[in-house]
């Protein structure tokens, strides 16, 4: 069974492979850049800051319509820095074992040796603390000390689902307010009601990069960016409740906000289009 270090190393390898592909659409490129950005932001250092800055620069240039041929040098720099990130043991403990694979950008399947039937150990039975069943040790996930954990895989999975639901509950109030606001503005609004809590979580954390604690989350509100256009992930702005009144009075965003701020918001809208185009019920609201 692969441990967490091996899984992470393979994820980084695949991400580098995606980043290094040359023939791709703008949406695929944006998706790869966004994935790399949020991966390196797990750590804070000069290297990760440089990667994030370069990615933001490329996204900015792409949204301005700069041709791919003019971005070759920048893209090579991003790939080089990300490879340096992958080669750093602090970020990728398995780098020594997988470095050759990373450099070749090839995925080689590894078939574990089969243990002869007559050499296999007899399975022992353990009591699960969750469901109180006596189950084979193979039904338990190994813990950090290599011994089976106290809960079977089924109970562990159910516990993870329950925790996930609890985590998502904090976003429900934001989605509820969004739906209430849009219903008052347009009784036929559709997109906010197609949006799921998980979608809003992705929009808030991945696109708008808000990782607030529970108390701060209740102070955040999604509003329309262009007030005369229905709300959508590509026509929105995330503000605190104290900031909403000022934005709601804006008649012309191009007169009220400076060009740098507008460009930053448009970058987020581009990333949102890239993501939600992959969801069929949302894609139909996007231009072909």
C-alpha positions in Angstrom: 0.0 0.0 0.0 1.3 3.4 -0.9 2.0 5.8 1.9 1.1 9.5 2.0 4.6 10.5 0.8 4.4 8.4 -2.3 0.9 9.6 -3.1 2.0 13.3 -2.8 5.1 12.7 -4.9 2.9 11.2 -7.7 0.5 14.1 -7.5 3.3 16.6 -7.8 4.7 14.6 -10.8 1.4 14.6 -12.5 0.9 18.3 -11.8 4.3 19.1 -13.3 3.5 17.0 -16.3 0.3 19.0 -16.8 2.1 22.3 -16.3 4.8 21.4 -18.9 2.4 20.4 -21.7 2.6 22.7 -24.6 -0.5 22.2 -26.7 -3.5 23.1 -24.6 -6.4 25.5 -24.5 -6.4 28.6 -22.4 -8.9 27.1 -20.0 -6.7 24.0 -19.5 -3.7 26.2 -18.9 -5.6 28.3 -16.3 -6.7 25.2 -14.5 -3.2 23.9 -14.3 -1.9 27.2 -13.1 -4.5 27.4 -10.4 -3.7 23.9 -9.2 0.0 24.7 -9.0 -0.7 27.9 -7.2 -2.7 26.4 -4.4 -0.3 23.5 -4.1 2.8 25.7 -3.5 0.8 28.0 -1.2 0.7 25.2 1.3 4.2 26.4 2.2 5.5 30.0 2.7 9.0 30.8 1.5 10.8 32.9 -1.1 10.5 30.1 -3.7 6.8 29.7 -3.3 6.3 33.4 -3.4 8.2 33.6 -6.7 6.0 30.8 -8.2 2.8 32.5 -7.1 3.9 35.9 -8.4 4.9 34.4 -11.8 1.6 32.6 -12.1 -0.4 35.7 -11.3 1.6 37.5 -14.0 0.8 34.9 -16.6 -2.9 34.9 -15.7 -2.9 38.7 -16.0 -1.2 38.6 -19.4 -3.6 35.8 -20.6 -6.7 37.8 -19.6 -5.3 40.7 -21.5 -5.1 38.6 -24.7 -1.4 38.2 -24.9 -0.5 35.4 -27.4 1.0 32.1 -26.2 4.1 32.7 -28.2 4.9 35.7 -26.1 4.6 33.7 -22.9 7.1 31.0 -23.6 9.8 32.4 -21.5 7.5 33.1 -18.6 6.1 29.6 -18.7 9.5 28.0 -18.8 10.4 30.0 -15.7 7.3 28.8 -13.9 8.0 25.2 -14.8 11.6 25.5 -13.7 10.7 27.0 -10.3 7.9 24.4 -9.7 10.4 21.6 -10.5 12.7 23.2 -8.0 9.8 23.1 -5.5 9.3 19.4 -6.3 13.0 18.6 -5.8 12.9 20.1 -2.3 12.7 17.3 0.3 10.8 19.6 2.8 8.0 19.8 0.2 8.4 16.3 -1.3 10.0 13.8 1.0 10.0 11.1 -1.7 11.9 13.2 -4.2 15.0 11.1 -4.1 13.1 8.0 -5.2 11.0 9.7 -7.8 13.4 12.3 -9.2 14.2 10.3 -12.3 10.5 9.8 -13.1 9.8 13.5 -12.5 12.5 14.6 -14.9 11.3 12.2 -17.6 7.7 13.1 -17.1 6.7 9.5 -17.5 4.3 7.4 -15.5 5.5 3.9 -15.0 3.2 1.4 -13.3 4.8 -0.6 -10.5 3.5 -4.1 -10.0 4.2 -5.2 -6.4 5.7 -8.7 -6.2 3.1 -11.4 -5.5 3.6 -13.3 -2.3 3.2 -17.0 -2.8 0.0 -18.3 -1.3 1.8 -20.7 1.0 3.9 -17.8 2.5 0.9 -15.5 3.2 0.2 -14.9 6.9 -3.1 -15.8 8.3 -5.3 -12.8 8.9 -6.0 -11.8 12.5 -9.3 -10.5 13.6 -9.7 -7.2 15.5 -12.6 -5.5 17.2 -13.7 -2.2 15.6 -14.4 0.5 18.2 -17.0 2.1 15.9 -19.3 -0.7 14.7 -18.1 -3.3 17.4 -17.6 -6.0 14.8 -14.8 -8.5 14.7 -13.1 -8.0 11.4 -9.9 -9.1 9.6 -7.0 -6.8 10.2 -6.9 -6.1 6.4 -10.2 -4.1 7.0 -8.3 -1.6 9.1 -6.1 1.2 7.9 -2.6 1.2 9.4 -1.9 4.1 11.8 1.3 6.1 12.0 3.0 3.3 14.1 2.1 0.8 11.4 -0.4 -1.0 13.7 -4.1 -1.1 12.6 -6.2 1.8 13.8 -9.1 1.3 16.2 -11.8 1.8 13.5 -12.4 -0.2 10.4 -12.3 1.4 6.9 -16.1 1.7 6.7 -16.3 3.5 10.0 -13.4 5.8 9.2 -15.1 6.6 5.8 -18.4 7.5 7.5 -16.6 9.6 10.1 -14.8 11.5 7.3 -18.1 12.1 5.6 -19.6 13.4 8.8 -16.7 15.8 9.4 -16.9 17.0 5.8 -20.6 17.8 6.2 -19.8 19.7 9.4 -17.1 21.7 7.6 -19.4 22.6 4.7 -22.2 23.8 7.0 -20.2 27.0 7.6 -20.7 28.0 3.9 -24.5 27.4 3.9 -25.2 30.9 5.4 -23.3 32.6 2.6 -25.2 30.6 0.0 -28.5 31.3 1.7 -27.9 35.0 1.8 -26.8 35.0 -1.8 -30.0 33.2 -2.9 -32.2 35.6 -0.8 -30.5 38.6 -2.3 -30.8 37.4 -5.9 -34.4 36.3 -5.4 -35.2 39.9 -4.4 -33.4 41.3 -7.5 -34.7 38.7 -10.0 -37.4 36.2 -9.1 -36.3 34.1 -12.1 -32.6 33.9 -11.0 -31.2 30.4 -11.7 -27.5 30.1 -11.1 -27.5 30.7 -7.3 -30.0 27.9 -7.0 -27.9 25.5 -9.1 -24.9 26.3 -7.1 -24.1 23.6 -4.4 -22.5 24.3 -1.1 -19.3 22.5 -2.3 -19.3 24.8 -5.4 -19.5 27.9 -3.2 -16.7 26.5 -1.0 -14.5 26.1 -4.1 -15.3 29.5 -5.4 -14.6 31.1 -2.0 -11.4 29.2 -1.1 -9.8 28.4 -4.5 -10.9 31.3 -6.7 -11.2 34.1 -4.1 -8.5 32.6 -1.9 -10.3 33.2 1.3 -9.3 30.9 4.1 -11.0 32.7 7.0 -11.9 31.1 10.3 -15.6 30.3 11.1 -16.3 33.7 12.6 -14.9 35.6 9.6 -16.8 33.5 7.1 -20.1 34.7 8.5 -19.0 38.2 7.7 -18.4 37.5 4.0 -20.9 38.2 1.3 -21.0 37.5 -2.4 -22.5 40.4 -4.5 -22.9 41.1 -8.2 -19.8 42.7 -9.8 -21.9 44.3 -12.5 -25.1 45.3 -10.7 -27.3 45.1 -13.7 -26.2 41.6 -14.7 -27.5 38.5 -12.8 -25.1 37.1 -10.3 -22.8 34.3 -11.4 -19.4 33.0 -10.4 -18.0 35.1 -13.3 -20.0 38.2 -12.2 -19.4 38.5 -8.5 -17.2 40.1 -5.9 -16.5 38.8 -2.3 -16.8 41.5 0.3 -17.2 41.9 4.0 -20.7 43.0 5.2 -19.3 46.4 6.1 -18.1 46.9 2.5 -21.4 45.9 0.8 -23.3 49.2 1.0 -20.5 51.1 -0.8 -20.3 48.6 -3.6 -24.1 48.5 -4.0 -24.1 52.2 -4.8 -21.6 51.9 -7.6 -23.2 52.7 -11.0 -20.1 52.2 -13.2 -17.3 50.0 -11.9 -14.8 51.5 -14.5 -15.3 54.9 -13.0 -15.3 53.8 -9.4 -12.4 51.3 -9.3 -8.9 51.6 -10.7 -7.7 49.5 -13.6 -5.4 47.3 -11.4 -8.3 46.3 -9.1 -10.7 45.7 -12.0 -8.1 43.5 -13.7 -7.6 41.4 -10.5 -11.4 40.8 -10.3 -11.5 39.9 -14.0 -8.7 37.3 -13.4 -10.9 35.6 -10.8 -13.9 35.7 -13.2 -11.7 34.0 -15.8 -10.7 31.3 -13.4 -14.3 30.8 -12.4 -15.4 30.4 -16.0 -12.6 27.8 -16.5 -13.8 25.8 -13.5 -17.6 26.0 -13.9 -17.5 25.2 -17.6 -16.6 21.7 -16.5 -20.0 21.4 -14.7 -22.7 20.7 -17.3 -25.6 22.5 -15.5 -23.4 25.6 -15.2 -21.7 25.4 -18.6 -25.0 26.2 -20.4 -25.0 29.7 -18.9 -21.5 30.4 -20.4 -20.8 31.7 -23.8 -19.6 28.9 -26.2 
